[in-house]
């Protein structure tokens, strides 16, 4: 039996266009959901919500000197139950992925997350997000894409999530001739 999505108030998430085109197509759906939760926290910060109090006691994002320490429950990203192998595989794979940024003045590369941990009995996952990456996710100098978070989290595959992010907010019809 599939686990249902957590019921939350639906909200629009504004995503930096840089993220929309970064190695997202290679990510599993669970990896993308972890990144969506990071983006959700970035949005909360932009709206002035204190990250320590964000979304109850299980989800926390605290700024450090170099990184943002993140903590959330497994059910925030994996809806099919607590399959330890899925959780560990998603964290391990996302920790091995890199984000590359370049503009006229600088180039840099960092991991999407670092120091992932999974506390098996509690269902809590923790990891760090680079302050550089956090800044890219909260600045929209290269454009943005807006979509509904709950719809994005409910999509079953990484391909459907990517397609939804690319097409949401599209104002012109998409014509395809065969």
Buried (B, 14 or more C-beta within 10 A) or exposed (E): EEEEEEEEEEEEBBBBEBBBEBEBEEBBBBBBBBBBBBBBBBBBBEEEEEBEEBBEEBBBBEBEEEBBBBBBBBBBBBBEEEEEEBBBBBBEBBBEBEBEBEEEEEEEEBBBBBEBEBEEEEBBBBBBBBBBBBEBBBEBEBEBBEBBBBEBBBBEEBEEBBEBBBEBEEEEEEEEEE
